[in-house]
Amino acid sequence: MMSFRIFLIKRKLEDILIRIFVGIGRDIALKNPLQEEFDIYFFFPFYHTGGAEKVHAALVNSFRDRKCVVLFTRKSNDEGFKSEFQKSGHKILDISPYTDNKKKYWKNLVWRGLISAHINRQKKKPLVINGQCNFAYKISPWIKKEIPQIELIHSFNSFAAIRIPFLPFYRQTVMISTKAIEQYKDQYLRLNVPQEYVNKIKFISNGIVVPAETNYKTRSFEVVKVLYSGRSTPEKRVQLAAKIAAAAKEEKLSAQFTFVGEIKDAVPSEFKDAIRLVGRVISVDEMNRFYGESDVILITSSEEGFPMAIMEGMAYGCIVMATPVGDIPNRIKQPENGIIFTSVTNEAEIVRQSLDFLKLLLKDEVYRKKIAESNHRLAQENFSIEKFQAEWRSLVNAQNNVA
């Protein structure tokens, strides 16, 4: 395993190889599409449908009083949250045709020089926020030291090693998961990363708009309505969620399962008649309607940070039924908030525990309503968008005041 020192040497060698391309980018910087100065530069991979993208849109909208530019560096799968970014009123630039083209990778190198040169030439010192974007990491060494750079990390995954060589260029590392913080600290220890980089880690929870009231008090208790919302990527394990729905139907439980997302192809055909497949939902209001109509939010992932679906579901009084991954066991308590399965890998046990819990909810109306009330209250206290915005603004203001 490479040490932190080897990571830094490897990065410096790569810097030498791309210097000529970065130089070309600097030479044409005056002709770039930015053309004006900004207070904050946001770098994100995508704007398509996803939990991370929703967080990024909320972050951008937290700084409507600043002059910002948002750059997307990878080709998005759909329009997703593009409109949410546009609501901020900031300049939106999709530079993925240049930075996400493997056949013409030299364009990526040129654009590194182009963007970094523009940032460095500003008369007013800006701030750079990198939302787990590889392009932004690659330009971080080329940005003047006095310009603050902040990175936002969602979870510990395959991306974890990519950022290591660039740690010296970031003044602050924001993480949204306490579990991820523990995992990164372990990684730093293994790689002999100096303690100063551990000290730069700051926890800021994601934020959502929490309604003042929900309709959980007037819901029917004759049927339990279960909501699954997510992507069809392997770690989400849509097939496991579908298996739970099929098992509930086989046992003739009064449970209705609604699946939201582009996941039709990921649901095994033998389970589809047990599920209401809605498809992708772009409208925030429409998505909130689904949360408001549901009793349970179902998470079957094999890995997570802390899912936005849990936060949004709890805001509408939904009861949590989830695997013990990421930050979920740290922030969701049972029986106060719902049930955390005892296993991540034993699917048969997860299905059995799901059915037992659904039977309990159908049997005990008082318990069901008590959890709904508790989850709505917890969301108000911990997940509000106001708290999220205040913490981010405080962080940015502190960095701007550093010489």
Backbone hydrogen bonds in HBPLUS format (Angstrom, degrees):
<---DONOR---> <-ACCEPTOR-->    atom                        ^
c    i                          cat <-CA-CA->   ^        H-A-AA   ^      H-
h    n   atom  resd res      DA  || num        DHA   H-A  angle D-A-AA Bond
n    s   type  num  typ     dist DA aas  dist angle  dist       angle   num
A0007-PHE N   A0003-SER O   3.10 MM   4  6.44 155.9  2.16 151.3 158.0     1
A0004-PHE N   A0191-LEU O   2.74 MM 187  5.28 146.6  1.85 159.9 151.0     2
A0008-LEU N   A0004-PHE O   3.13 MM   4  6.45 153.7  2.21 147.1 153.4     3
A0009-ILE N   A0005-ARG O   3.05 MM   4  6.38 155.9  2.11 149.1 155.5     4
A0010-LYS N   A0006-ILE O   2.94 MM   4  6.12 165.3  1.97 154.2 157.8     5
A0011-ARG N   A0007-PHE O   3.04 MM   4  6.28 157.0  2.09 147.1 153.1     6
A0012-LYS N   A0008-LEU O   3.06 MM   4  6.30 156.2  2.12 147.1 153.0     7
A0013-LEU N   A0009-ILE O   3.08 MM   4  6.38 152.3  2.15 150.8 157.7     8
A0014-GLU N   A0010-LYS O   3.11 MM   4  6.40 154.5  2.18 146.4 153.2     9
A0015-ASP N   A0011-ARG O   2.92 MM   4  6.21 146.9  2.03 145.7 155.5    10
A0016-ILE N   A0012-LYS O   3.21 MM   4  6.50 148.5  2.31 142.3 148.7    11
A0017-LEU N   A0013-LEU O   3.35 MM   4  6.68 153.4  2.42 143.7 149.8    12
A0018-ILE N   A0014-GLU O   3.18 MM   4  6.48 145.7  2.30 149.4 157.9    13
A0021-PHE N   A0018-ILE O   2.98 MM   3  5.39 121.6  2.33 109.0 123.4    14
A0022-VAL N   A0018-ILE O   2.99 MM   4  6.28 161.6  2.03 161.5 167.5    15
A0023-GLY N   A0019-ARG O   2.88 MM   4  6.05 150.4  1.97 146.3 154.9    16
A0024-ILE N   A0020-ILE O   3.14 MM   4  6.45 148.1  2.25 138.3 145.5    17
A0025-GLY N   A0021-PHE O   3.07 MM   4  6.41 157.6  2.12 146.2 151.9    18
A0026-ARG N   A0022-VAL O   2.94 MM   4  6.27 148.5  2.05 147.5 156.1    19
A0027-ASP N   A0023-GLY O   3.03 MM   4  6.30 151.4  2.11 147.3 154.7    20
A0028-ILE N   A0024-ILE O   3.27 MM   4  6.64 141.1  2.43 146.3 155.3    21
A0029-ALA N   A0026-ARG O   3.16 MM   3  4.96 163.4  2.19 102.9 106.9    22
A0031-LYS N   A0028-ILE O   2.91 MM   3  5.54 158.3  1.96 119.9 127.1    23
A0032-ASN N   A0029-ALA O   3.15 MM   3  5.26 165.1  2.18 114.2 114.7    24
A0039-ASP N   A0067-LYS O   2.60 MM  28  5.24 151.2  1.68 150.1 160.8    25
A0127-LEU N   A0039-ASP O   2.94 MM  88  6.29 131.8  2.18 136.7 150.9    26
A0040-ILE N   A0067-LYS O   3.38 MM  27  6.74 152.2  2.46 139.7 145.2    27
A0069-VAL N   A0040-ILE O   3.12 MM  29  6.60 150.9  2.21 160.3 169.2    28
A0041-TYR N   A0127-LEU O   2.83 MM  86  6.25 157.7  1.88 160.3 167.9    29
A0129-ILE N   A0041-TYR O   2.83 MM  88  6.15 169.6  1.84 164.2 165.4    30
A0042-PHE N   A0069-VAL O   2.91 MM  27  6.18 177.9  1.91 169.6 170.3    31
A0071-LEU N   A0042-PHE O   2.86 MM  29  6.12 171.5  1.87 158.8 160.7    32
A0043-PHE N   A0129-ILE O   2.95 MM  86  6.33 155.4  2.01 165.0 168.9    33
A0131-GLY N   A0043-PHE O   2.88 MM  88  6.00 169.7  1.89 170.6 173.8    34
A0044-PHE N   A0071-LEU O   3.00 MM  27  6.30 168.8  2.01 166.7 169.1    35
A0073-THR N   A0044-PHE O   3.10 MM  29  6.52 149.5  2.19 146.5 155.9    36
A0074-ARG N   A0045-PRO O   2.89 MM  29  4.87 149.5  1.98 142.3 138.5    37
A0081-PHE N   A0047-TYR O   2.74 MM  34  5.39 147.2  1.85 163.4 174.1    38
A0054-LYS N   A0050-GLY O   3.08 MM   4  6.32 147.0  2.19 144.8 153.8    39
A0055-VAL N   A0051-GLY O   3.11 MM   4  6.42 153.4  2.19 147.4 154.0    40
A0056-HIS N   A0052-ALA O   2.91 MM   4  6.23 158.3  1.96 150.2 156.5    41
A0057-ALA N   A0053-GLU O   2.95 MM   4  6.17 154.4  2.01 145.0 151.2    42
A0058-ALA N   A0054-LYS O   3.09 MM   4  6.33 156.1  2.15 143.0 149.2    43
A0059-LEU N   A0055-VAL O   2.89 MM   4  6.19 152.1  1.97 149.8 158.1    44
A0060-VAL N   A0056-HIS O   2.95 MM   4  6.22 164.9  1.98 152.9 155.8    45
A0061-ASN N   A0057-ALA O   3.02 MM   4  6.20 155.9  2.08 146.2 152.8    46
A0062-SER N   A0059-LEU O   2.99 MM   3  5.14 151.9  2.07 103.5 112.6    47
A0063-PHE N   A0060-VAL O   3.24 MM   3  5.84 168.4  2.26 115.5 118.9    48
A0066-ARG N   A0063-PHE O   3.12 MM   3  5.43 164.1  2.15 110.0 114.5    49
A0091-LYS N   A0068-CYS O   3.32 MM  23  6.56 152.9  2.40 156.7 149.1    50
A0070-VAL N   A0091-LYS O   2.83 MM  21  6.21 162.2  1.86 165.5 171.4    51
A0093-LEU N   A0070-VAL O   2.83 MM  23  6.09 168.5  1.84 172.3 170.8    52
A0072-PHE N   A0093-LEU O   2.86 MM  21  6.31 159.1  1.91 157.4 163.7    53
A0095-ILE N   A0072-PHE O   2.91 MM  23  5.97 141.5  2.06 154.5 165.4    54
A0082-LYS N   A0079-GLU O   2.79 MM   3  5.58 165.3  1.81 157.5 162.6    55
A0084-GLU N   A0081-PHE O   2.98 MM   3  5.12 122.9  2.32  99.5 114.6    56
A0085-PHE N   A0081-PHE O   3.11 MM   4  6.53 151.4  2.20 154.9 162.5    57
A0086-GLN N   A0082-LYS O   2.99 MM   4  6.29 154.6  2.06 147.0 154.7    58
A0087-LYS N   A0083-SER O   3.01 MM   4  6.23 135.7  2.22 139.6 150.1    59
A0088-SER N   A0085-PHE O   3.15 MM   3  5.70 154.8  2.22 111.6 118.7    60
A0089-GLY N   A0086-GLN O   3.05 MM   3  5.73 160.2  2.09 118.8 124.1    61
A0098-TYR N   A0095-ILE O   3.01 MM   3  5.74 150.7  2.10 121.1 128.8    62
A0099-THR N   A0095-ILE O   3.06 MM   4  6.23 154.5  2.13 145.2 152.8    63
A0100-ASP N   A0096-SER O   2.82 MM   4  4.90 144.0  1.95 140.2 138.7    64
A0104-LYS N   A0101-ASN O   3.13 MM   3  5.43 136.8  2.32 104.2 115.7    65
A0107-LYS N   A0104-LYS O   3.01 MM   3  5.93 158.7  2.06 124.2 128.9    66
A0108-ASN N   A0105-TYR O   2.89 MM   3  5.33 128.2  2.17 109.3 122.2    67
A0110-VAL N   A0106-TRP O   3.01 MM   4  6.35 156.6  2.06 149.3 155.5    68
A0111-TRP N   A0107-LYS O   2.91 MM   4  6.13 160.6  1.95 150.7 155.9    69
A0112-ARG N   A0108-ASN O   3.04 MM   4  6.32 132.9  2.27 139.5 151.9    70
A0112-ARG N   A0109-LEU O   3.23 MM   3  5.15 131.1  2.48  92.0 104.9    71
A0113-GLY N   A0109-LEU O   3.42 MM   4  6.82 154.2  2.50 144.6 148.9    72
A0113-GLY N   A0110-VAL O   3.09 MM   3  5.36 118.0  2.49 100.3 114.0    73
A0114-LEU N   A0110-VAL O   2.95 MM   4  6.28 156.8  2.01 147.2 154.8    74
A0115-ILE N   A0111-TRP O   2.97 MM   4  5.94 175.2  1.97 146.1 147.3    75
A0116-SER N   A0112-ARG O   3.06 MM   4  6.02 162.8  2.09 144.0 149.2    76
A0117-ALA N   A0113-GLY O   2.92 MM   4  5.78 154.2  1.99 141.6 149.1    77
A0118-HIS N   A0114-LEU O   3.18 MM   4  6.36 155.3  2.25 140.2 146.5    78
A0119-ILE N   A0115-ILE O   3.05 MM   4  6.34 162.4  2.08 154.6 159.0    79
A0120-ASN N   A0116-SER O   2.98 MM   4  6.16 162.3  2.01 148.8 153.6    80
A0121-ARG N   A0117-ALA O   2.98 MM   4  6.09 140.0  2.14 145.7 155.8    81
A0122-GLN N   A0119-ILE O   3.39 MM   3  5.72 163.7  2.42 107.3 112.0    82
A0128-VAL N   A0148-PRO O   2.98 MM  20  6.29 166.7  1.99 156.7 161.1    83
A0150-ILE N   A0128-VAL O   2.83 MM  22  6.22 157.1  1.88 157.7 165.3    84
A0130-ASN N   A0150-ILE O   2.79 MM  20  6.14 167.0  1.80 163.4 167.7    85
A0152-LEU N   A0130-ASN O   2.80 MM  22  6.08 155.9  1.85 161.1 159.4    86
A0137-TYR N   A0133-CYS O   3.17 MM   4  6.56 150.6  2.26 148.6 157.1    87
A0138-LYS N   A0134-ASN O   3.00 MM   4  6.32 156.7  2.06 151.5 157.7    88
A0139-ILE N   A0135-PHE O   3.13 MM   4  6.50 137.0  2.32 144.3 155.4    89
A0140-SER N   A0136-ALA O   3.10 MM   4  6.11 124.6  2.42 137.6 151.1    90
A0140-SER N   A0137-TYR O   3.16 MM   3  5.13 141.4  2.32  97.3 108.6    91
A0142-TRP N   A0139-ILE O   2.89 MM   3  5.35 141.5  2.04 115.0 126.6    92
A0143-ILE N   A0140-SER O   3.38 MM   3  5.42 162.5  2.41 104.0 109.0    93
A0147-ILE N   A0144-LYS O   3.06 MM   3  5.58 160.0  2.10 115.2 121.5    94
A0171-ARG N   A0149-GLN O   2.96 MM  22  5.90 144.9  2.09 154.1 163.7    95
A0151-GLU N   A0172-GLN O   3.14 MM  21  6.57 162.3  2.17 156.9 160.7    96
A0174-VAL N   A0151-GLU O   2.80 MM  23  6.08 173.2  1.80 171.7 169.5    97
A0153-ILE N   A0174-VAL O   2.79 MM  21  6.13 167.3  1.81 168.0 172.3    98
A0176-ILE N   A0153-ILE O   3.38 MM  23  6.84 147.5  2.50 164.6 173.2    99
A0160-ALA N   A0157-ASN O   2.97 MM   3  5.56 166.7  1.99 122.0 126.4   100
A0162-ILE N   A0159-PHE O   3.04 MM   3  5.39 129.6  2.31 107.8 121.4   101
A0164-ILE N   A0161-ALA O   3.31 MM   3  5.45 144.0  2.45 102.2 111.7   102
A0166-PHE N   A0163-ARG O   2.95 MM   3  5.50 148.9  2.04 118.9 128.7   103
A0167-LEU N   A0164-ILE O   3.29 MM   3  5.55 175.1  2.29 116.3 117.5   104
A0169-PHE N   A0166-PHE O   3.07 MM   3  5.77 160.5  2.10 121.9 127.7   105
A0170-TYR N   A0167-LEU O   3.16 MM   3  5.63 174.2  2.16 122.6 124.2   106
A0173-THR N   A0200-LYS O   3.07 MM  27  5.73 176.6  2.07 131.5 130.8   107
A0202-LYS N   A0173-THR O   2.72 MM  29  6.05 152.5  1.80 164.4 168.2   108
A0175-MET N   A0202-LYS O   2.85 MM  27  6.15 159.6  1.89 157.6 162.7   109
A0204-ILE N   A0175-MET O   3.12 MM  29  6.28 155.2  2.18 145.7 153.0   110
A0181-ILE N   A0177-SER O   3.10 MM   4  6.40 149.6  2.19 141.7 149.8   111
A0182-GLU N   A0178-THR O   3.16 MM   4  6.46 154.9  2.23 142.6 147.8   112
A0183-GLN N   A0179-LYS O   3.03 MM   4  6.38 155.4  2.10 148.0 155.1   113
A0184-TYR N   A0180-ALA O   2.82 MM   4  6.07 158.5  1.87 155.8 161.1   114
A0185-LYS N   A0181-ILE O   2.96 MM   4  6.12 155.1  2.03 147.6 154.5   115
A0186-ASP N   A0182-GLU O   3.10 MM   4  6.35 151.9  2.18 143.6 150.7   116
A0187-GLN N   A0183-GLN O   2.99 MM   4  6.28 153.1  2.06 142.2 150.0   117
A0188-TYR N   A0184-TYR O   2.83 MM   4  6.07 163.1  1.86 154.2 157.9   118
A0189-LEU N   A0185-LYS O   3.04 MM   4  6.22 154.8  2.11 142.5 149.0   119
A0190-ARG N   A0186-ASP O   3.03 MM   4  6.33 156.3  2.09 148.3 154.1   120
A0191-LEU N   A0187-GLN O   3.03 MM   4  6.26 149.7  2.12 151.0 159.3   121
A0193-VAL N   A0188-TYR O   2.85 MM   5  4.79 165.4  1.87 146.2 146.8   122
A0192-ASN N   A0189-LEU O   3.31 MM   3  5.13 160.5  2.35  99.0 104.6   123
A0197-TYR N   A0194-PRO O   3.16 MM   3  6.05 155.9  2.22 122.8 127.2   124
A0198-VAL N   A0195-GLN O   3.00 MM   3  5.12 128.0  2.28 101.7 115.9   125
A0199-ASN N   A0195-GLN O   3.05 MM   4  6.39 154.5  2.11 154.9 162.2   126
A0201-ILE N   A0198-VAL O   3.16 MM   3  5.66 165.5  2.18 114.8 119.4   127
A0208-ILE N   A0383-PHE O   2.74 MM 175  5.99 154.3  1.81 164.6 171.8   128
A0385-ILE N   A0208-ILE O   2.69 MM 177  4.54 119.5  2.05 139.6 133.1   129
A0218-THR N   A0215-ASN O   3.07 MM   3  5.54 148.7  2.17 111.1 119.8   130
A0224-VAL N   A0254-SER O   2.89 MM  30  6.37 161.4  1.92 154.5 157.5   131
A0256-GLN N   A0224-VAL O   2.89 MM  32  6.30 156.1  1.95 150.0 156.7   132
A0295-ASP N   A0225-LYS O   2.76 MM  70  5.12 165.1  1.78 141.2 146.3   133
A0296-VAL N   A0225-LYS O   3.02 MM  71  6.30 154.4  2.09 155.3 155.3   134
A0226-VAL N   A0256-GLN O   2.70 MM  30  5.95 165.7  1.72 167.3 172.4   135
A0258-THR N   A0226-VAL O   2.87 MM  32  6.25 163.6  1.90 166.4 171.5   136
A0227-LEU N   A0296-VAL O   2.81 MM  69  6.06 162.9  1.84 155.0 160.0   137
A0298-LEU N   A0227-LEU O   2.90 MM  71  6.00 169.7  1.91 160.4 161.0   138
A0228-TYR N   A0258-THR O   2.88 MM  30  6.22 163.4  1.91 164.4 167.3   139
A0260-VAL N   A0228-TYR O   2.78 MM  32  6.18 163.9  1.81 162.4 168.0   140
A0230-GLY N   A0260-VAL O   3.21 MM  30  6.65 159.1  2.26 166.9 166.1   141
A0236-LYS N   A0233-THR O   2.99 MM   3  5.72 151.9  2.07 124.7 132.7   142
A0237-ARG N   A0234-PRO O   3.17 MM   3  5.56 144.9  2.30 110.7 119.7   143
A0302-SER N   A0235-GLU O   2.71 MM  67  5.09 153.8  1.78 147.6 156.9   144
A0240-LEU N   A0237-ARG O   3.07 MM   3  5.44 134.7  2.29 104.4 115.6   145
A0241-ALA N   A0237-ARG O   3.37 MM   4  6.85 155.4  2.43 147.4 153.4   146
A0242-ALA N   A0238-VAL O   2.90 MM   4  6.22 156.1  1.96 153.3 160.7   147
A0243-LYS N   A0239-GLN O   2.92 MM   4  6.08 143.2  2.05 135.5 145.5   148
A0244-ILE N   A0240-LEU O   3.07 MM   4  6.39 147.3  2.18 145.3 152.7   149
A0245-ALA N   A0241-ALA O   3.17 MM   4  6.52 156.3  2.23 144.8 150.7   150
A0246-ALA N   A0242-ALA O   2.94 MM   4  6.22 159.3  1.98 150.8 156.3   151
A0247-ALA N   A0243-LYS O   2.96 MM   4  6.12 153.6  2.03 142.5 149.7   152
A0248-ALA N   A0244-ILE O   2.96 MM   4  6.19 152.8  2.03 147.9 155.1   153
A0249-LYS N   A0245-ALA O   3.04 MM   4  6.31 151.6  2.12 145.4 153.0   154
A0250-GLU N   A0246-ALA O   2.93 MM   4  6.16 154.3  2.00 145.6 152.8   155
A0251-GLU N   A0247-ALA O   3.04 MM   4  6.28 146.5  2.15 142.8 150.9   156
A0253-LEU N   A0248-ALA O   2.98 MM   5  5.43 173.4  1.99 162.4 160.8   157
A0252-LYS N   A0249-LYS O   2.94 MM   3  4.85 154.0  2.01 101.2 108.6   158
A0255-ALA N   A0253-LEU O   2.82 MM   2  5.44 134.4  2.03 105.6  91.3   159
A0276-ARG N   A0257-PHE O   2.87 MM  19  6.11 160.8  1.91 157.4 164.0   160
A0259-PHE N   A0276-ARG O   2.87 MM  17  6.11 166.2  1.89 156.0 159.2   161
A0278-VAL N   A0259-PHE O   2.96 MM  19  6.05 177.7  1.96 171.2 171.0   162
A0261-GLY N   A0279-GLY O   2.83 MM  18  4.65 154.8  1.89 106.8 110.0   163
A0263-ILE N   A0261-GLY O   2.88 MM   2  5.42 131.1  2.13 106.3  91.3   164
A0266-ALA N   A0263-ILE O   2.89 MM   3  5.20 140.9  2.04 108.3 120.6   165
A0267-VAL N   A0264-LYS O   3.32 MM   3  5.57 158.7  2.37 105.4 111.5   166
A0271-PHE N   A0268-PRO O   2.92 MM   3  5.60 163.4  1.94 124.0 129.6   167
A0272-LYS N   A0269-SER O   3.37 MM   3  5.38 153.0  2.45 101.5 108.7   168
A0274-ALA N   A0271-PHE O   3.02 MM   3  5.69 162.9  2.05 122.0 127.1   169
A0275-ILE N   A0272-LYS O   3.18 MM   3  5.39 166.9  2.20 112.8 115.2   170
A0287-MET N   A0283-SER O   3.03 MM   4  6.27 156.8  2.09 145.7 152.1   171
A0288-ASN N   A0284-VAL O   2.91 MM   4  6.13 156.9  1.97 149.8 156.3   172
A0289-ARG N   A0285-ASP O   3.03 MM   4  6.28 137.5  2.22 136.8 148.1   173
A0290-PHE N   A0286-GLU O   3.22 MM   4  6.65 146.4  2.34 143.0 150.6   174
A0290-PHE N   A0287-MET O   3.09 MM   3  5.21 121.1  2.45  96.9 110.9   175
A0291-TYR N   A0287-MET O   3.11 MM   4  6.53 156.3  2.17 148.4 154.9   176
A0292-GLY N   A0288-ASN O   2.85 MM   4  6.05 158.3  1.90 146.3 152.5   177
A0293-GLU N   A0289-ARG O   3.03 MM   4  6.21 134.8  2.24 140.2 150.9   178
A0294-SER N   A0291-TYR O   3.15 MM   3  5.24 152.3  2.23 103.2 111.6   179
A0319-ILE N   A0295-ASP O   2.71 MM  24  6.02 169.1  1.73 143.1 144.7   180
A0297-ILE N   A0319-ILE O   2.79 MM  22  6.05 158.2  1.84 156.8 160.8   181
A0321-MET N   A0297-ILE O   3.06 MM  24  6.15 148.3  2.17 171.9 163.9   182
A0299-ILE N   A0321-MET O   2.95 MM  22  6.31 160.9  1.99 153.8 156.8   183
A0327-ASP N   A0305-GLY O   2.72 MM  22  5.67 173.3  1.73 150.0 152.5   184
A0310-ILE N   A0307-PRO O   3.20 MM   3  5.50 134.5  2.41 102.0 112.3   185
A0312-GLU N   A0308-MET O   2.85 MM   4  6.06 172.1  1.85 164.5 166.4   186
A0313-GLY N   A0309-ALA O   2.87 MM   4  5.79 152.7  1.94 136.0 144.5   187
A0314-MET N   A0310-ILE O   2.89 MM   4  6.00 167.5  1.90 153.7 156.9   188
A0315-ALA N   A0311-MET O   3.04 MM   4  6.22 146.0  2.16 141.4 150.8   189
A0316-TYR N   A0313-GLY O   3.02 MM   3  5.37 142.5  2.16 105.3 116.0   190
A0318-CYS N   A0313-GLY O   2.84 MM   5  4.94 159.3  1.88 137.6 133.1   191
A0317-GLY N   A0314-MET O   2.90 MM   3  4.80 161.5  1.94 109.3 110.1   192
A0320-VAL N   A0337-ASN O   3.07 MM  17  6.09 170.2  2.08 157.8 154.6   193
A0339-ILE N   A0320-VAL O   2.87 MM  19  6.20 158.0  1.92 153.1 156.7   194
A0322-ALA N   A0339-ILE O   3.11 MM  17  6.59 161.1  2.15 159.3 163.7   195
A0341-PHE N   A0322-ALA O   2.87 MM  19  6.17 161.2  1.90 157.5 163.5   196
A0325-VAL N   A0323-THR O   2.96 MM   2  5.74 134.9  2.17 105.9  92.8   197
A0328-ILE N   A0325-VAL O   3.11 MM   3  5.84 147.5  2.22 145.6 145.4   198
A0330-ASN N   A0327-ASP O   3.05 MM   3  5.21 126.4  2.35 102.2 116.9   199
A0331-ARG N   A0327-ASP O   3.08 MM   4  6.24 138.6  2.26 155.1 166.5   200
A0331-ARG N   A0328-ILE O   3.26 MM   3  5.42 135.6  2.47 101.0 112.0   201
A0332-ILE N   A0328-ILE O   2.86 MM   4  5.55 140.6  2.01 156.6 162.5   202
A0337-ASN N   A0333-LYS O   2.74 MM   4  5.50 157.6  1.79 155.2 160.1   203
A0347-GLU N   A0345-THR O   3.05 MM   2  5.84 114.9  2.49 113.9  97.3   204
A0350-ILE N   A0346-ASN O   3.05 MM   4  6.37 151.9  2.13 148.0 156.7   205
A0351-VAL N   A0347-GLU O   2.94 MM   4  6.17 160.2  1.98 152.2 156.4   206
A0352-ARG N   A0348-ALA O   3.03 MM   4  6.25 160.6  2.07 142.7 148.2   207
A0353-GLN N   A0349-GLU O   2.90 MM   4  6.08 166.4  1.92 152.2 155.5   208
A0354-SER N   A0350-ILE O   2.96 MM   4  6.08 149.7  2.05 142.8 151.5   209
A0355-LEU N   A0351-VAL O   3.08 MM   4  6.36 161.5  2.11 153.2 156.7   210
A0356-ASP N   A0352-ARG O   3.03 MM   4  6.30 161.7  2.06 151.5 156.8   211
A0357-PHE N   A0353-GLN O   2.98 MM   4  6.10 154.9  2.04 143.7 150.3   212
A0358-LEU N   A0354-SER O   2.94 MM   4  6.18 159.1  1.99 151.6 157.4   213
A0359-LYS N   A0355-LEU O   3.00 MM   4  6.18 155.2  2.06 148.0 154.4   214
A0360-LEU N   A0356-ASP O   3.08 MM   4  6.34 148.5  2.18 139.9 148.3   215
A0361-LEU N   A0357-PHE O   2.98 MM   4  6.33 157.1  2.04 151.1 156.6   216
A0362-LEU N   A0358-LEU O   3.01 MM   4  6.25 152.8  2.09 146.0 153.2   217
A0363-LYS N   A0359-LYS O   3.01 MM   4  6.13 138.7  2.19 139.3 150.4   218
A0363-LYS N   A0360-LEU O   3.15 MM   3  5.05 125.0  2.47  91.9 106.3   219
A0364-ASP N   A0360-LEU O   2.86 MM   4  5.95 156.2  1.92 156.2 161.4   220
A0368-ARG N   A0364-ASP O   3.13 MM   4  6.31 159.5  2.18 147.1 153.1   221
A0369-LYS N   A0365-GLU O   3.00 MM   4  6.18 160.0  2.04 149.7 154.0   222
A0370-LYS N   A0366-VAL O   2.93 MM   4  6.08 152.8  2.00 146.4 154.7   223
A0371-ILE N   A0367-TYR O   3.03 MM   4  6.28 159.5  2.07 152.8 156.2   224
A0372-ALA N   A0368-ARG O   3.21 MM   4  6.40 163.4  2.24 143.5 148.3   225
A0373-GLU N   A0369-LYS O   3.01 MM   4  6.23 161.4  2.04 151.0 155.1   226
A0374-SER N   A0370-LYS O   2.98 MM   4  6.17 160.3  2.02 146.7 152.7   227
A0375-ASN N   A0371-ILE O   2.84 MM   4  6.04 161.3  1.88 159.7 163.6   228
A0376-HIS N   A0372-ALA O   3.13 MM   4  6.29 158.8  2.18 146.8 152.0   229
A0377-ARG N   A0373-GLU O   3.10 MM   4  6.27 159.3  2.14 147.5 153.1   230
A0378-LEU N   A0374-SER O   2.88 MM   4  6.11 156.8  1.94 148.1 155.0   231
A0379-ALA N   A0375-ASN O   2.98 MM   4  6.12 156.8  2.03 145.2 150.9   232
A0380-GLN N   A0376-HIS O   3.12 MM   4  6.37 154.3  2.18 143.9 150.4   233
A0381-GLU N   A0377-ARG O   3.10 MM   4  6.37 150.2  2.20 146.7 154.4   234
A0382-ASN N   A0378-LEU O   2.95 MM   4  6.03 146.2  2.06 150.5 159.1   235
A0383-PHE N   A0379-ALA O   2.89 MM   4  4.93 154.4  1.95 131.0 138.5   236
A0388-PHE N   A0384-SER O   3.26 MM   4  6.59 162.2  2.29 147.9 152.6   237
A0389-GLN N   A0385-ILE O   2.88 MM   4  6.05 164.6  1.91 151.2 154.9   238
A0390-ALA N   A0386-GLU O   2.98 MM   4  6.08 159.4  2.03 144.0 149.8   239
A0391-GLU N   A0387-LYS O   3.08 MM   4  6.24 161.2  2.12 149.9 154.2   240
A0392-TRP N   A0388-PHE O   3.11 MM   4  6.32 160.1  2.15 149.0 154.5   241
A0393-ARG N   A0389-GLN O   2.89 MM   4  5.99 161.1  1.93 150.9 156.6   242
A0394-SER N   A0390-ALA O   2.98 MM   4  6.06 154.2  2.04 142.1 149.2   243
A0395-LEU N   A0391-GLU O   3.08 MM   4  6.25 154.1  2.15 140.3 147.0   244
A0396-VAL N   A0392-TRP O   2.94 MM   4  6.19 166.5  1.96 154.1 157.0   245
A0397-ASN N   A0393-ARG O   2.90 MM   4  6.00 164.6  1.92 149.0 153.7   246
A0398-ALA N   A0394-SER O   3.03 MM   4  6.15 152.0  2.11 141.8 149.2   247
A0399-GLN N   A0395-LEU O   3.05 MM   4  6.37 153.3  2.13 148.0 154.9   248
A0400-ASN N   A0396-VAL O   2.95 MM   4  6.19 155.0  2.01 152.3 159.3   249
A0401-ASN N   A0397-ASN O   3.19 MM   4  6.34 132.0  2.43 137.2 148.4   250
A0401-ASN N   A0398-ALA O   3.28 MM   3  5.25 135.7  2.49  92.7 104.5   251
A0402-VAL N   A0399-GLN O   3.14 MM   3  5.27 161.1  2.18 104.4 110.2   252
